[in-house]
Amino acid sequence: MKNLKTLAVALIAPWMINAAMAETALPEVTMYKSPSCGCCGKWAEHMREAGFAVKELHSDRMDRVKAQLGIPEAMGSCHTARVGNYLVEGHVPAADVKRMLEEKPEVAGLSAPGMPQGSPGMEGPYPPDRYDVMAFERDGTASVFASH
C-alpha cells in the first residue's frame, strides 16, 4: 500500500506543480522604446527580475506608437508597454503591474507620468522623487493607483 501511495504522489505531484505554475504565469511584456534610451532598458531588467518575460521593440517614432495605442498625452513617459490586456506607460514598478493583473481593474492601464527620479530604471545619485502611479483610461481620465 505504501508503494502505491508513493507512486501516486510521484505521478500526480508534477502535474499539480505545472497546473499551479500555469495559473500564476505572468503575461509577456511587449515594450516599445527608443533605441537610444538606457533607462528603458533598465526598466525592462527590473521587470525581468520580477518574473516577467520582456520583448523590447525599438521605434524612432514613439509619438506614433503612443498615439496608436491610445496613451493620453498627460500620462506620457519615455517607453510604452503592453502587458496582457493593459498598457503600462513609463517607469511603473513591477509590484504595481502585478497588483493590476491580480485585481483586474477596468482601466486602460497604468502610468508613472514623466520620468520620476528613483522609479524603476531611473535610480541614480539623486534623492528619489515622490510620485504617483496613475490608473488611466484612453480618454485621459485618471486616478491614483499607488504612491511611492
N, C-alpha and C positions, 0 to 999 in steps of 0.2 A: 504494500500500500504506500509506503514511504517513497519508493522509487516512482510510482505513478504520480504522486504529488510533485516530486522534483521534476519529472518530465513535463508535467502540465505547466509549471512555473517557467521552465526553460522555453517552452513553446509560446506561451502567452505573453510573457514579460516584454520581449522585443516589440510585439505588436502594440501593446499598451503604451510603451515609450514613444513609438513612432506616431501613434494617434494623438498623444498629448503634445508632441512637438508640432504636428500639423496644425493643431488648434491654436497654438501660440506663435506660429511663424509670423514674422513681420513682413509686410509688403516691401517690394523693391522701391528704392528711391531713385527717381529719374531727375537729375539735377541739370539745369541749363545755366551755363556760366560763360563769362568772357574767358577766352583762352589765356589771358594775361593776369587773371585775378588769383592771387595767392591765398587770400583769406577764404575764398570759396572752397578751395581745396582743403583747407584746414577744417572747415565745417563738414565737408564730406568725410574726412577722417574721424571727426567727432561722432558722426552718425554710424560709421562702420564700427567704431569701438563700442557703441551702444547696441550692436547686433544687427544693424540694417545692412543690406547689400545696396551699394550706391553705384549707379551708372551715371558718369559725367558726360554731358553733351556740350560741346563748345559752340558758341554763337557770337558773331561780331555785331549782331543786331538784337541785343537783349530787350530793347524797347518794343520791338515787334513781337518777341516771344511773350512778354508780359501782356501786351495788348491782346494777342490771340488767346491766351489762357484766361484773360479777364481779371488781371490783378489791378485793383483800384490804385490810382496814382499815389494817394496818401499812404498806402500800405507798402510802397516800393522800397526795395533794398537792392543789393548787388546781384544775387542769384535767386532763381526760382526753381522749385521742385514740385514734382507730383509724387504723392505718397498715397497709394490706394486711390480712393475717390476724392482726395483732398489736395489742396495746393499748400505749399509751405514757402513763404517768402522770407528770404534773409536768414539771419543767424538765430533761428529758433532752437532752443535746447531740445535734445533728443527726448528728454523726460516729458516735455510738453507735447511732443509729437506722439509719443506712446500713450499719454493720457487721452489725447484727442481720439486716437484709434480705439481705445478701450471704451470711452464714453459715447463716441459716435454722435457728436452734436450736429445739428442741422445747419452747418455753415459751409462756405466755400473752402475755408482753410484758416491757417494761422500766419501771422507776420510779426517779425521784430523790425518795425519800420526804421529806416536809416541803417546805420551800422554801429550799434551801441558798443562802446569800448567795454571789454570784459565778457561779452557774449561769446558763445562757442565759435571759434575761428577768429575772434577779434581780441584774443588775450594779448597782453603786451605789458610794457613797463609802466603804463599809466594806470591810475586808480580806475577800477571798473565803474561804469555808469550804472545808475538805477534805471531800469527800463521795463516796459510792459510788453508782453506778447499779446497781440490782439487777435481775436476771432473775427473774421470778416466775411462779408457777402460780396458778390461781384458788383452790386450797386453802390458799394462804398460804405454801407453801414458796418459798424464795428463795435465791439465791446471788449473789455479787458478779460483775457483768458487766464493769465498768470502775471505776477510781478516778480521781478528779480532785482 
